[in-house]
Every structure is written in structure tokens, then in C-alpha cells.
Amino acid sequence: MENITSFEWSAVSAEAALFCGAVLAVLFEALFPKRGSAVCAFAVAAMIAAIALDLLAPVPELSFGGTLGGRGGFGVFITACALLSALLGFGYFAKGGARRCEFLAVLMICAAALSIFARSRNLMLSFVALECATVCLYVMAAWGRSRASSLEGAAKYLVISGVSGGLFLLGIAFVYGAGLESGVDFLNFENFTLGFCSVKFAIGMLLVACAALFKLAAFPFQFWSPDVYQGSPTPVSAFFAVGSKAAGIVFLAQICLAVDFSAVPAAASRAVFAVSAIAALTIAVGNLGAITQTNAKRLMGFSGIANAGYLLVLLASLIKYPKSAELFEISLYFYLAAYMFANYGIFFVINQFEGEDDSPLEFSDFRGLIRKNPVADSTLIISLASLAGIPPTAGFFGKLLILILAWYAQLYVLMGVMIAGSAVSIFYYFSWMRASIDVGAGDERRLRDSAAMLPTMIALSAATLVFGVFFFFKV
């Protein structure tokens, strides 16, 4: 690329802070092995610096020859996810202290790669960023390598992600083979619109979309999710649940926002049908699969599938009603924020129960939590209520925004599927709640010392309750 200015380099300042922080954390730990806590504090400081750069550093609309877009808030979101996973990691690795700094380094590199993936305006750059993130996620999923479930989940993720990466690259080849070389830069509106007239181009973009649907854990690429969530360390499961899913939907949204669907009504109609069908099936598979679950992490895996379906309802609404682009962006980031607060709140509670052997957690293990730790139980109840869409939590207002957008787009059947899915979810979320407030005889599983985690759990609970009401009525 020619004449890259310092202003353009500022576009990747936050990602550079994460990458440099990761490298320096590993280097410092090698040089000062007895100062692991200080090195971890440095890694957290690097994440906070990345968030500050995301918020304050000037960024051009497009940079690096049009291959990278502006931040749009996703950098702050994904770094916040990494920071919360890091805080979870401090509690998780306290039992063994094994490789904390290396874990934080891999986590920061993964967050930087996902940020580039979501902001990319070039398919080749998207592919490279996606593969970098995939390798990091695989490594983190296998972090508990002494457990068979961790190795099984990581192996499943590696195989399926390898297939999705191949589909992505094959899709790029189809786009290039369609004769639209500049079509690889997918903000080229003219070529993108004209590209729908080419079968090769349409096949290529379909394959690229399949790779993104894998990250979302959407139907029919959802079957890895429960096993990986169950086998991975808790901080990694939380990052899978929120960060990876968010990157996939933001990437798909960037492609849809780049297309002038009004110029290709036939293609738009087919796209709406396809996305709506996938959304409905994803919601059904996620909620029906969750009904029979009694394992906490597997339930979160199926819950993540259902929520991927809700996000795809947003995407279908955007394609059907392009004039809602501004409301779409607000709804998307609001829902992702609400989803982040709720999921991390739940995983912080799960982290209080896991023992030295990371044995599976059943609902019965949470029996009597209200007596053992009222703060943790309140966090669990508020977070589950948010995922179920119970007012006045942020999750309720997030789902309401999606339904409003679907109403504008006249996707009434999809609205019905979403409402039915949310109604079904109340059953399995409330089953978990009921176990936590049951003070009868049950498993006396010992809780970890949670004093250091209490402020974070309180903050997540407060955010879930306050953020929804304040933001919705302010908008």
C-alpha cells in the first residue's frame, strides 16, 4: 500500500496495544518468573489502554487502502470481553496458578484478531484475521489439557473451524474467479451490487457467510458449541459465548450494510428467506436442545445457539428494510452489551463452584446458593432473567428492539418464532433459578473464596438492571 500516513496507523493503535501487551507479558514472565502477579496486572493495564485508544484515538473512515474500516464501538466491546475473561482467569487459575500470563497473552492476541476481523473491508484480510483468532481460540479451549473433555472439545473445534476456514478461502476464490478482483474489497458498492448477477460471486459470498455462521454457532454449524463450552476453562467458555459470536454477526452486518439491496430486489428476497430460515431453525435448535439440559455449561452452549438466532433476526430485518440501518446498529450493540453482562455474570457464578478437577456442574450443585452466597445467587438470577427477556432487565429491552425492527421489516412469522423461543427459554432458565434458591438438602459443594469477584458480580448485575431501562428510555 502506498503512502500510509500516521493517521492511518492510528486506526490499529488499540490492536497494536493488545499485541504488544501480549508479547511483553510473555517476555516479562520469562525474565521475572516470580513476579507473575505483576505481569498479569501489566496485561490488564494493556487491555485498559486498548479500550482508551479505541475511545479516544482519531480513526479514519477507511484506512490501509480501504481494507480496514472505522471502529464503530466493536473494539471496545471485544476488549471488554477479554478484560472480563482475564478477571475470570484470575479466579480460575488461582487453584493452580498455571500459565496465567501465557493465557492472557493468547487472549489479547485473539481479541485483537477478532477486532480486525469485524472491522475488515477486504475478504483476504478477514480470512487472515479469522484464522489467527481461530488458532488462539483452539489453544485456549485446550488449556485444560489434563481433562479429556477439554481435549475433546478443542479437537472438535479445530476440525470444524478448519472446514469453515476452507469454505471461507474457497468463497474468496469464487469471488475472484467471477472477474470482480476489486470485489474482494467488499465496500465497493458498484461491484458488490453487480456481483449478484454472477453465479460465481453469489456462491462465493454464500461460502464466506457459512464461515461466519460457524463463529455464530448458527444452524447448521452449531453442533460444536455445547461440547466446547463444557470442556473449555470457564474464562474461555465465556469468551466463546460472547466475543466469538459478536465478531461473526458484526462481520455479516458489515457485508449487508455494503450492499444496495434495493438495486437487486430478487437477490434481496432470496437473502431474506435464507437468513430468516436459518434464524428460525437456529432459535428452534437452541431452545429445544436446552430444555433437556441439566449441566450448566452445556445449557449455556445451547443458550448461545438460541441467541445467535435472535441476532440473525436482526440481520434479516436489515436486509428486508435497509432504511433501518441506524436503528439496526443501535439494536445490535445494545443487544450484544446486554448479552455480555448476562453471560459474564453467569460465568462468574459458575467460576465460584468449579473445583480442582473441573468436574461438570449440574443444576443440583447450585442448590442452596442463596444461603451460601446471596450476592452470587442474585447475580445468577438477574443474569438468567436477562437472557430469558424478563423486564426490566437489559435483555428484555434488547429483544424488544429486535422485535421492533422485525415489525418494521414485516417479518411477522419470524417475530412469532422469536417470541415462542423466548417463552420456551423461561422454562430452562427458571429451572436453574429454582435450584439456586432451594434451601433444602443438596450437594454441599464448597464455594471458592469470592471476595475478589464480588465487585465484578455486583457491577454486572447493576449494569443488567440499570443499563436497559436508562438506555431504552434515553433513546
C-alpha positions as CSV (number, residue, x, y, z in Angstrom):
1,M,0.0,0.0,0.0
2,E,1.3,3.4,-0.9
3,N,1.7,6.5,1.4
4,I,0.3,5.1,4.6
5,T,0.0,8.1,7.0
6,S,0.5,8.2,10.7
7,F,-3.3,9.0,10.9
8,E,-4.0,5.6,9.2
9,W,-1.6,3.8,11.6
10,S,-3.7,5.2,14.5
11,A,-6.6,3.0,13.1
12,V,-4.9,0.0,14.5
13,S,-3.5,1.6,17.7
14,A,-5.8,-0.4,20.0
15,E,-5.0,-3.7,18.3
16,A,-1.3,-2.8,18.5
17,A,-1.6,-2.1,22.2
18,L,-3.1,-5.6,22.7
19,F,-0.5,-7.3,20.6
20,C,2.5,-5.5,22.2
21,G,1.0,-6.1,25.6
22,A,0.8,-9.8,24.9
23,V,4.4,-10.1,23.7
24,L,5.7,-8.0,26.6
25,A,3.7,-10.0,29.1
26,V,5.3,-13.3,27.9
27,L,8.7,-11.7,27.8
28,F,8.4,-10.2,31.3
29,E,7.3,-13.5,32.7
30,A,10.3,-15.3,31.2
31,L,12.6,-12.7,32.7
32,F,10.9,-12.4,36.0
33,P,9.2,-15.7,36.7
34,K,8.5,-14.9,40.4
35,R,6.6,-11.8,39.5
36,G,3.6,-13.4,37.8
37,S,1.0,-11.2,39.5
38,A,2.7,-8.0,38.4
39,V,2.9,-9.3,34.9
40,C,-0.8,-10.1,34.9
41,A,-1.5,-6.6,36.2
42,F,0.5,-5.3,33.3
43,A,-1.6,-7.3,30.8
44,V,-4.8,-5.9,32.3
45,A,-3.3,-2.4,32.0
46,A,-2.6,-3.1,28.3
47,M,-6.3,-4.0,27.8
48,I,-7.5,-0.9,29.6
49,A,-5.1,1.1,27.4
50,A,-6.5,-0.5,24.3
51,I,-10.0,0.5,25.4
52,A,-8.9,4.1,25.9
53,L,-7.3,4.2,22.5
54,D,-10.5,2.8,21.0
55,L,-12.4,5.6,22.6
56,L,-10.0,8.5,22.1
57,A,-7.6,7.9,19.2
58,P,-8.8,9.5,15.9
59,V,-9.6,7.0,13.3
60,P,-10.3,7.5,9.6
61,E,-13.5,6.1,8.0
62,L,-11.3,3.8,5.8
63,S,-7.6,3.1,6.1
64,F,-4.9,1.0,4.5
65,G,-6.2,1.3,1.0
66,G,-9.8,0.9,2.0
67,T,-9.2,-2.6,3.5
68,L,-10.0,-1.5,7.1
69,G,-13.0,0.4,8.4
70,G,-13.6,2.6,11.4
71,R,-14.0,1.2,14.9
72,G,-17.7,1.6,15.4
73,G,-17.6,0.5,19.0
74,F,-16.7,-3.1,18.4
75,G,-13.1,-2.7,19.5
76,V,-14.3,-1.5,22.9
77,F,-16.7,-4.4,23.1
78,I,-14.3,-7.2,22.3
79,T,-11.6,-5.8,24.6
80,A,-14.1,-5.5,27.4
81,C,-14.9,-9.2,26.8
82,A,-11.2,-10.0,27.0
83,L,-10.8,-8.0,30.2
84,L,-13.8,-9.8,31.9
85,S,-12.3,-13.1,30.8
86,A,-9.0,-12.1,32.3
87,L,-10.7,-11.3,35.6
88,L,-12.4,-14.7,35.5
89,G,-9.0,-16.2,34.7
90,F,-7.5,-14.8,38.0
91,G,-10.1,-16.7,39.9
92,Y,-9.9,-19.8,37.7
93,F,-6.1,-20.2,37.7
94,A,-5.8,-19.3,41.4
95,K,-6.3,-23.0,42.2
96,G,-3.2,-24.0,40.1
97,G,-1.7,-20.7,39.0
98,A,-0.6,-22.5,35.8
99,R,0.3,-20.4,32.9
100,R,-1.8,-17.4,33.7
101,C,0.4,-14.9,31.8
102,E,0.5,-17.1,28.7
103,F,-3.2,-17.4,28.8
104,L,-3.7,-13.6,29.0
105,A,-1.2,-13.2,26.1
106,V,-3.2,-15.6,23.9
107,L,-6.4,-13.9,24.9
108,M,-5.2,-10.5,24.0
109,I,-4.0,-11.6,20.6
110,C,-7.3,-13.3,20.0
111,A,-9.2,-10.1,20.9
112,A,-7.0,-8.1,18.5
113,A,-7.6,-10.6,15.7
114,L,-11.4,-10.6,16.2
115,S,-11.4,-6.8,16.2
116,I,-9.6,-6.7,12.8
117,F,-11.9,-9.4,11.5
118,A,-15.0,-7.4,12.4
119,R,-13.6,-4.2,11.0
120,S,-12.2,-5.6,7.8
121,R,-13.4,-4.4,4.5
122,N,-11.4,-6.9,2.5
123,L,-12.1,-10.6,2.3
124,M,-8.4,-11.7,2.4
125,L,-7.7,-9.6,5.4
126,S,-10.9,-11.0,7.0
127,F,-9.6,-14.6,6.3
128,V,-6.2,-14.0,7.9
129,A,-7.7,-12.3,11.0
130,L,-10.2,-15.1,11.3
131,E,-7.6,-17.8,11.1
132,C,-5.4,-16.0,13.7
133,A,-8.4,-15.8,16.1
134,T,-9.3,-19.5,15.4
135,V,-5.8,-20.7,16.4
136,C,-5.9,-18.7,19.6
137,L,-9.4,-20.0,20.5
138,Y,-8.3,-23.6,19.8
139,V,-5.3,-23.1,22.1
140,M,-7.4,-21.6,24.9
141,A,-10.1,-24.3,24.5
142,A,-7.4,-27.0,25.1
143,W,-5.9,-25.1,28.1
144,G,-7.2,-27.7,30.5
145,R,-5.3,-30.4,28.6
146,S,-5.3,-32.8,31.6
147,R,-9.0,-33.3,31.1
148,A,-10.4,-35.5,28.4
149,S,-13.4,-33.2,27.9
150,S,-11.2,-30.2,27.2
151,L,-9.2,-32.1,24.6
152,E,-12.3,-33.5,23.0
153,G,-13.9,-30.0,22.8
154,A,-10.7,-28.5,21.4
155,A,-10.3,-31.2,18.8
156,K,-13.9,-30.8,17.7
157,Y,-13.4,-27.1,17.4
158,L,-10.2,-27.5,15.5
159,V,-11.7,-29.8,12.9
160,I,-14.8,-27.8,12.3
161,S,-13.0,-24.5,12.3
162,G,-10.6,-25.9,9.7
163,V,-13.5,-26.8,7.5
164,S,-15.1,-23.3,7.9
165,G,-11.7,-21.7,7.1
166,G,-11.6,-23.8,3.9
167,L,-15.1,-22.7,3.0
168,F,-14.1,-19.0,3.5
169,L,-11.0,-19.3,1.3
170,L,-12.9,-21.2,-1.4
171,G,-15.5,-18.4,-1.3
172,I,-12.8,-15.8,-1.9
173,A,-11.6,-17.9,-4.8
174,F,-15.1,-17.8,-6.3
175,V,-15.4,-14.1,-5.9
176,Y,-12.0,-13.6,-7.5
177,G,-12.9,-16.1,-10.3
178,A,-16.1,-14.1,-11.0
179,G,-13.8,-11.5,-12.6
180,L,-14.5,-8.9,-9.8
181,E,-11.0,-8.5,-8.5
182,S,-11.9,-5.4,-6.6
183,G,-15.0,-7.2,-5.3
184,V,-12.6,-8.6,-2.6
185,D,-12.8,-5.1,-1.1
186,F,-16.4,-5.5,-0.1
187,L,-17.2,-1.9,0.3
188,N,-17.0,-1.4,-3.4
189,F,-20.8,-0.8,-3.8
190,E,-20.9,-1.0,-7.6
191,N,-19.1,-4.3,-7.9
192,F,-21.0,-5.8,-5.0
193,T,-24.4,-4.9,-6.4
194,L,-23.4,-6.1,-9.9
195,G,-21.9,-9.2,-8.4
196,F,-25.3,-10.7,-7.6
197,C,-25.8,-11.1,-11.3
198,S,-22.9,-13.6,-11.3
199,V,-23.5,-17.1,-10.1
200,K,-19.8,-17.5,-9.1
201,F,-20.0,-14.3,-7.0
202,A,-23.1,-15.4,-5.2
203,I,-21.7,-18.9,-4.5
204,G,-18.5,-17.2,-3.2
205,M,-20.4,-14.9,-0.8
206,L,-22.5,-17.8,0.4
207,L,-19.4,-19.8,1.3
208,V,-18.0,-16.8,3.2
209,A,-21.3,-16.4,5.1
210,C,-21.1,-20.1,6.1
211,A,-17.7,-19.4,7.7
212,A,-19.2,-16.5,9.7
213,L,-22.2,-18.6,10.7
214,F,-19.8,-21.1,12.2
215,K,-18.4,-18.4,14.5
216,L,-22.0,-17.5,15.4
217,A,-22.8,-21.2,16.2
218,A,-25.9,-20.8,13.9
219,F,-27.7,-23.7,12.3
220,P,-26.4,-25.9,10.7
221,F,-22.9,-25.1,12.2
222,Q,-24.0,-25.2,15.8
223,F,-23.1,-28.7,17.0
224,W,-19.6,-27.8,18.3
225,S,-21.0,-25.3,20.8
226,P,-22.2,-27.3,23.8
227,D,-19.1,-29.6,23.8
228,V,-16.6,-26.8,23.5
229,Y,-18.4,-24.7,26.2
230,Q,-18.4,-27.7,28.6
231,G,-14.8,-28.8,28.0
232,S,-13.1,-25.3,28.0
233,P,-11.9,-23.5,31.1
234,T,-14.6,-21.1,32.3
235,P,-12.9,-17.9,31.1
236,V,-12.6,-19.4,27.6
237,S,-16.2,-20.6,27.6
238,A,-17.3,-17.1,28.4
239,F,-15.2,-15.6,25.6
240,F,-16.6,-18.2,23.2
241,A,-20.1,-17.3,24.3
242,V,-19.8,-13.5,23.7
243,G,-16.7,-12.4,21.8
244,S,-16.6,-15.0,19.0
245,K,-20.3,-14.7,18.4
246,A,-20.2,-10.9,18.3
247,A,-17.4,-10.9,15.8
248,G,-19.4,-13.2,13.5
249,I,-22.6,-11.1,13.5
250,V,-20.7,-7.8,13.1
251,F,-18.8,-9.2,10.1
252,L,-22.1,-10.3,8.4
253,A,-23.6,-7.0,9.2
254,Q,-20.8,-5.1,7.5
255,I,-21.3,-7.1,4.3
256,C,-25.1,-6.5,4.4
257,L,-24.6,-2.8,5.0
258,A,-22.2,-2.6,2.0
259,V,-24.9,-3.9,-0.4
260,D,-27.6,-1.8,-2.0
261,F,-30.3,-4.4,-1.8
262,S,-32.8,-2.0,-3.4
263,A,-30.9,-2.4,-6.7
264,V,-31.2,-6.2,-6.6
265,P,-34.7,-6.9,-5.3
266,A,-34.7,-10.6,-6.4
267,A,-31.4,-11.3,-4.6
268,A,-32.7,-9.4,-1.6
269,S,-35.8,-11.5,-1.4
270,R,-33.8,-14.7,-1.6
271,A,-31.4,-13.5,1.1
272,V,-34.2,-12.5,3.4
273,F,-35.7,-16.0,3.0
274,A,-32.4,-17.8,3.6
275,V,-31.5,-15.7,6.7
276,S,-35.0,-16.0,8.1
277,A,-35.0,-19.8,7.7
278,I,-31.6,-20.1,9.3
279,A,-32.6,-17.8,12.2
280,A,-35.8,-19.8,12.8
281,L,-34.0,-23.1,12.8
282,T,-31.3,-21.8,15.0
283,I,-33.8,-20.5,17.6
284,A,-35.6,-23.8,17.5
285,V,-32.5,-26.0,17.8
286,G,-31.0,-23.9,20.6
287,N,-34.2,-23.7,22.7
288,L,-35.3,-27.3,22.2
289,G,-31.8,-28.6,22.9
290,A,-31.6,-26.6,26.1
291,I,-34.8,-28.0,27.5
292,T,-33.3,-31.3,28.4
293,Q,-30.0,-30.0,29.8
294,T,-29.1,-30.1,33.5
295,N,-25.4,-29.3,33.0
296,A,-24.7,-25.6,33.5
297,K,-22.1,-25.1,30.7
298,R,-24.0,-27.2,28.2
299,L,-27.1,-25.2,28.9
300,M,-25.1,-22.0,28.1
301,G,-23.9,-23.6,24.9
302,F,-27.5,-24.2,23.7
303,S,-28.5,-20.8,25.0
304,G,-25.8,-19.3,22.8
305,I,-27.2,-21.1,19.8
306,A,-30.7,-19.6,20.5
307,N,-29.2,-16.1,20.9
308,A,-27.4,-16.5,17.6
309,G,-30.8,-17.0,16.1
310,Y,-32.1,-13.8,17.7
311,L,-29.1,-11.9,16.2
312,L,-29.9,-13.3,12.8
313,V,-33.5,-11.9,13.1
314,L,-31.8,-8.5,13.3
315,L,-29.8,-9.3,10.1
316,A,-32.9,-10.5,8.2
317,S,-34.7,-7.2,9.2
318,L,-31.8,-5.2,7.9
319,I,-31.8,-6.9,4.5
320,K,-35.6,-6.6,4.2
321,Y,-35.7,-3.0,5.4
322,P,-32.4,-1.3,4.5
323,K,-33.7,2.1,5.8
324,S,-33.4,0.8,9.3
325,A,-29.6,0.7,9.2
326,E,-29.2,3.3,12.0
327,L,-31.7,1.5,14.3
328,F,-30.0,-1.8,13.4
329,E,-26.7,-0.6,14.6
330,I,-28.1,0.7,17.9
331,S,-30.1,-2.5,18.4
332,L,-27.1,-4.8,17.6
333,Y,-24.7,-3.2,20.0
334,F,-27.4,-2.8,22.7
335,Y,-28.2,-6.5,22.5
336,L,-24.6,-7.5,22.5
337,A,-23.9,-5.4,25.5
338,A,-26.9,-6.9,27.4
339,Y,-25.8,-10.4,26.3
340,M,-22.3,-9.7,27.6
341,F,-23.4,-8.5,31.0
342,A,-25.7,-11.5,31.4
343,N,-23.3,-14.2,30.2
344,Y,-20.3,-13.0,32.1
345,G,-22.5,-12.7,35.3
346,I,-23.4,-16.3,34.9
347,F,-19.9,-17.5,34.2
348,F,-18.6,-15.6,37.2
349,V,-21.1,-17.5,39.4
350,I,-20.1,-20.8,37.7
351,N,-16.5,-20.0,38.5
352,Q,-17.3,-19.9,42.2
353,F,-18.3,-23.6,42.1
354,E,-15.7,-25.3,40.0
355,G,-13.3,-27.5,41.9
356,E,-9.8,-28.6,41.4
357,D,-10.8,-31.2,38.9
358,D,-13.2,-29.0,36.9
359,S,-15.9,-31.7,37.3
360,P,-19.2,-31.0,35.4
361,L,-21.6,-28.7,37.2
362,E,-25.2,-29.8,37.4
363,F,-28.1,-27.6,38.4
364,S,-28.3,-29.5,41.7
365,D,-24.8,-28.3,42.6
366,F,-26.2,-24.8,42.8
367,R,-28.8,-25.8,45.4
368,G,-28.7,-23.5,48.4
369,L,-26.7,-20.8,46.7
370,I,-29.0,-18.1,48.1
371,R,-27.9,-19.2,51.6
372,K,-24.2,-19.7,50.8
373,N,-23.6,-16.6,48.8
374,P,-26.6,-14.2,48.3
375,V,-24.6,-11.9,46.0
376,A,-23.7,-14.7,43.7
377,D,-27.3,-16.0,43.7
378,S,-28.6,-12.5,42.9
379,T,-26.2,-12.2,40.0
380,L,-27.3,-15.6,38.7
381,I,-31.0,-14.8,38.9
382,I,-30.7,-11.4,37.3
383,S,-28.5,-12.7,34.5
384,L,-30.7,-15.6,33.7
385,A,-33.8,-13.3,33.8
386,S,-32.0,-11.1,31.3
387,L,-31.3,-14.0,28.9
388,A,-34.9,-15.0,29.3
389,G,-36.1,-11.5,28.4
390,I,-37.8,-10.7,31.7
391,P,-38.4,-7.0,32.3
392,P,-36.8,-4.7,33.5
393,T,-33.5,-6.3,32.6
394,A,-31.4,-5.2,29.6
395,G,-32.1,-8.5,27.9
396,F,-35.8,-7.6,27.7
397,F,-35.2,-4.3,26.1
398,G,-32.7,-5.8,23.7
399,K,-35.2,-8.4,22.5
400,L,-37.8,-5.7,22.3
401,L,-35.6,-3.6,20.0
402,I,-35.1,-6.7,17.7
403,L,-38.9,-7.2,17.6
404,I,-39.5,-3.6,16.7
405,L,-37.0,-3.8,13.8
406,A,-38.6,-7.1,12.7
407,W,-42.0,-5.4,12.8
408,Y,-40.8,-2.6,10.5
409,A,-39.5,-5.2,8.1
410,Q,-42.8,-7.1,8.3
411,L,-41.2,-10.3,9.3
412,Y,-44.2,-11.4,11.4
413,V,-43.6,-15.1,11.2
414,L,-40.0,-14.6,12.4
415,M,-41.3,-12.5,15.3
416,G,-43.6,-15.3,16.3
417,V,-40.7,-17.8,16.3
418,M,-38.6,-15.4,18.4
419,I,-41.4,-14.9,20.9
420,A,-42.1,-18.6,21.1
421,G,-38.4,-19.3,21.6
422,S,-38.1,-16.8,24.4
423,A,-41.2,-18.3,26.1
424,V,-39.6,-21.8,25.9
425,S,-36.3,-20.4,27.4
426,I,-38.1,-19.3,30.5
427,F,-38.6,-23.0,31.4
428,Y,-35.0,-24.0,31.4
429,Y,-33.6,-20.7,32.8
430,F,-36.1,-20.8,35.7
431,S,-35.2,-24.5,36.4
432,W,-31.7,-23.3,37.2
433,M,-33.0,-20.4,39.2
434,R,-35.2,-22.7,41.2
435,A,-32.3,-24.9,42.1
436,S,-30.3,-21.9,43.4
437,I,-33.0,-20.7,45.8
438,D,-33.8,-24.2,47.0
439,V,-32.5,-24.3,50.6
440,G,-33.3,-27.9,51.2
441,A,-30.8,-30.7,51.4
442,G,-28.5,-31.0,48.5
443,D,-24.9,-31.1,47.3
444,E,-22.7,-29.2,49.7
445,R,-20.2,-28.3,47.1
446,R,-17.7,-25.8,48.6
447,L,-17.6,-22.3,47.1
448,R,-14.3,-20.6,46.3
449,D,-13.3,-17.5,48.2
450,S,-15.2,-15.0,46.1
451,A,-14.3,-11.7,47.9
452,A,-12.2,-10.5,44.9
453,M,-15.0,-11.4,42.5
454,L,-17.9,-9.8,44.4
455,P,-17.4,-6.2,43.0
456,T,-17.4,-7.5,39.4
457,M,-20.6,-9.6,40.0
458,I,-22.3,-6.6,41.6
459,A,-21.3,-4.4,38.7
460,L,-22.6,-6.9,36.1
461,S,-25.9,-7.2,37.9
462,A,-26.3,-3.5,38.3
463,A,-25.5,-3.0,34.6
464,T,-28.0,-5.6,33.6
465,L,-30.7,-3.8,35.6
466,V,-29.8,-0.2,35.0
467,F,-28.4,-0.2,31.5
468,G,-31.6,-1.5,29.9
469,V,-34.0,1.0,31.4
470,F,-31.7,4.0,31.1
471,F,-30.6,3.4,27.6
472,F,-34.0,2.4,26.2
473,F,-35.8,5.5,27.6
474,K,-33.0,7.8,26.7
475,V,-33.2,6.6,23.1
